Amino acid sequence: MFKEILKLIIYSAENSFLQVTVFVGAVLLLFGYINYKLSGKLVNKIESSKKIQPIIGALLGLTP
């Protein structure tokens, strides 16, 4: 019984780790691609406007 519970916990942890890793990688690729296409203007805009930074961080934190 204990082995089955432990196996289920490990399987769930592996599955969630894989899903989160793939999602974060996809978001980073998308963000990097948009920044590349805009010639770095996106990052410069985020760096220059201090009021928008917490909002962008909150939106990126909501996505997973």
N, C-alpha and C positions, 0 to 999 in steps of 0.2 A: 504494500500500500504506500509506504513512504517513498519507495523508488518511483512509483508511478506519479506521485505528486511532484517529486523533484524533477522528473523527466518533463512533466507538463510545464513547470516553472521555467526550466532552462529553454524549452522549445519556445515558449511565449517571449522570453527575453531576447532570444536570438532573432525571432521574427520581427519584433518591434525595433530592435537595433538596426536590422537590415532596412526596414521601411523608412525609418528616420534618416538613415545615412543616404539612401537613394534620393529622398525628398530634398534634403539639404544640398546635396550635390547638384540636383536639377535647378534649384533656386540660384545657387552660385553661378552655374553655367549661364542661366538666363540673364542674371544681373550683369555678369561679365560681358556677355554678348551685347546687351543694350549699351553698356558703357563703351564698349569698343566701337559700335556703330555711331555713337554720338561723340566720338573722339575724346572721351574723358570728361565731357561736360556734365554728365550725371553726377559723378563723384565730386567734381568741383562745386556744383550747385548744392549738394548735400553738405559739403564742408563749409560753405560760405553762409548758409542760413541756419543759425543755431536753434531757431524756434521750431523748425521742421524736423530736426534730427530725432527728438523723442517720438514724434508721430510716426516717422518712417520705421524706427526701431520697433514700436508697438505693432505696426502692421506686419512687419516681417516676423515678429514673435507670435502673432495670431495664426499665421498660415499653417504651422504643423498641427 
